[in-house]
Amino acid sequence: MKQLQLVALIAGAAGLIGCETTNQATGMGNQEQKRLAQIQRQQQEAAQYDESELNLWNAQVDVLNRGTNPAIRY
């Protein structure tokens, strides 16, 4: 009976150690995964537009901010 308990104790300890080392091996928590996903989304959005489209968009935003008179500084 004691041998069975010893074997069960060793098996339980090995299982706990195995689970703990698996979690440590991944090394990436929930917050890190979210941050990485956000960076990837931003990179995908930026890849959709080329520089000329961004320049045109920014120029239009500037005109809207200043109104129709380009001499007025915002």
Rosetta blueprint (number, residue, H / E / L):
1 M L
2 K H
3 Q H
4 L H
5 Q H
6 L H
7 V H
8 A H
9 L H
10 I H
11 A H
12 G H
13 A H
14 A H
15 G H
16 L H
17 I H
18 G H
19 C H
20 E H
21 T H
22 T H
23 N H
24 Q H
25 A H
26 T H
27 G L
28 M L
29 G L
30 N H
31 Q H
32 E H
33 Q H
34 K H
35 R H
36 L H
37 A H
38 Q H
39 I H
40 Q H
41 R H
42 Q H
43 Q H
44 Q H
45 E H
46 A H
47 A H
48 Q H
49 Y L
50 D L
51 E H
52 S H
53 E H
54 L H
55 N H
56 L H
57 W H
58 N H
59 A H
60 Q H
61 V H
62 D H
63 V H
64 L H
65 N H
66 R H
67 G L
68 T L
69 N L
70 P L
71 A L
72 I L
73 R L
74 Y L
